[in-house]
Amino acid sequence: MTRIYEIPYQSDDGSFWTVRRSGVSVGRFPSRFEALRAAVNLATADGVGATLKVEGADGIWRPFGSDAKRPMSVQATPMRRLSAVR
């Protein structure tokens, strides 16, 4: 059974981030960093079937493995070419 840990970008009420496992709350943390750390530790303890979904500032949920690295199946985003204007 795959367990999915969800870490939101924004706090719930302005002061706590709630980590959910498959939609059920497993803890509330005073910072996003602590929520991420707890989710990685829980996913690592669960083993191979655990996945992290982390919400980005753009509102997109991105998958990570329990080792906090992007899964190989995720396509790389194309490089953007930026230029400076004087």
C-alpha positions in Angstrom: 0.0 0.0 0.0 1.4 3.4 -1.0 1.3 6.1 1.6 1.4 9.7 0.4 2.5 12.4 2.8 1.3 15.9 1.8 3.1 19.1 2.9 1.3 22.4 2.0 3.1 25.6 1.0 1.0 27.8 3.2 0.3 27.3 6.9 -3.3 26.3 7.9 -4.1 29.2 10.1 -1.1 31.4 9.8 1.0 29.6 12.4 1.0 25.8 11.8 1.6 23.5 8.8 -0.4 20.2 8.9 1.2 17.1 7.4 -1.3 14.7 6.0 -0.9 11.0 5.2 -3.3 9.9 2.5 -5.6 12.8 3.6 -5.5 12.2 7.3 -3.6 14.6 9.6 -0.5 13.1 11.2 0.9 16.2 12.8 1.0 20.0 13.0 4.3 21.9 13.0 5.3 25.5 13.7 7.4 25.8 10.5 7.3 24.4 7.0 10.8 23.1 7.4 9.8 21.1 10.5 6.8 19.7 8.6 9.0 18.7 5.7 11.5 17.1 8.1 8.8 15.1 9.9 7.3 14.0 6.7 10.6 12.7 5.4 11.3 10.9 8.7 7.8 9.3 8.6 8.1 8.3 4.9 11.5 6.8 5.5 10.2 4.8 8.4 7.3 3.5 6.2 9.7 2.2 3.6 9.7 1.9 -0.1 5.9 2.6 -0.7 6.0 6.1 0.8 5.8 9.2 -1.3 6.0 12.9 -0.4 3.8 15.5 -2.2 5.1 19.0 -1.6 3.0 22.0 -2.7 5.1 24.7 -4.4 4.6 28.5 -4.3 2.8 28.2 -7.7 0.2 25.8 -6.2 1.4 22.8 -8.0 1.9 19.6 -6.0 5.2 17.8 -6.8 6.1 14.2 -6.0 9.3 13.2 -4.1 10.5 9.9 -2.8 11.0 9.1 0.8 14.7 10.1 0.4 13.4 13.6 -0.6 14.7 13.3 -4.1 12.5 13.7 -7.2 11.4 10.4 -8.7 13.0 9.4 -11.9 9.7 9.2 -13.7 9.1 13.0 -13.4 9.9 14.8 -16.6 12.5 17.6 -16.3 11.2 21.0 -17.0 12.7 22.6 -20.0 15.4 25.2 -19.5 14.3 28.8 -19.9 16.4 31.2 -21.8 16.6 34.5 -20.0 18.1 37.7 -21.2 19.0 40.9 -19.4 17.8 44.2 -20.8 19.8 47.3 -20.2 
